[in-house]
């Protein structure tokens, strides 16, 4: 159905009309995605939710897109250029499943060194940052605080975010970094 309504837009890499970037996304808009997996190439994701985050490092957003039973979370920031990562809607992983413990995370946070790294399933993830952060559900309200550790794979193709919310266990989430031009937005 969406294919007949929206068709496939082809545009030169990195170019497009103002407003077709994820920066301008609103609930109800539709996006397509390339360069992630063949499973998602023909999907048209309806945006159901947009949340905002902030920390001393800046702001970033998450967009939930749904196409039938397929769910993707798109994370994007515009600090020094648009960067996008994609997380398939999966259950979070605990520290034990990641081969980590809270002492390792505390040490990384204390040292704040980009030389720190951990190896998970044969891939090295390097520490990028950790800080108190704030989550704004539906991009509104006063927000809810939590602590976040951000790590990137050696080749920068994957990210690992570990968060700690009050009263909840540590949770790890992996995401895939994709080129900004991989996401095409269709305004409703």
Protein Blocks (a to p, Z undefined) as FASTA:
>chain_A
ZZmmnopadddehiacehiafklgcehiacddehkbfklmmpccddfbdcddddfkbccd
dddddehjaccdddddfehiaadddddddddddfklnopafklmmmmmmnopakbccdee
hiacddfbdcdddddehhiajbjaddddddddfklpaccdddddehiacdddddddddfk
lpccddZZ
